[in-house]
Amino acid sequence: MLRNRRDHTTPWETGLGMGKALGRAVFAGADNGGHYVYASGNGCADRATDAFLAHGRLPAKDVYCR
């Protein structure tokens, strides 16, 4: 699950709650604004997404990108 810290559409806390509700979800949070995370200038979030999309690899634990 990708989330921006300062998303004006959906609060950060909502994303954390959804990750817990899904159980198996891995959370990748970026310290960005806006609703879109991927390909919006945060290399850390992009690398986590690319690894999942290209190879099916999830991070071992939640990732908080600056």
Order of alpha helices (4+ residues) and beta strands (2+ residues): beta-alpha-beta-alpha-beta
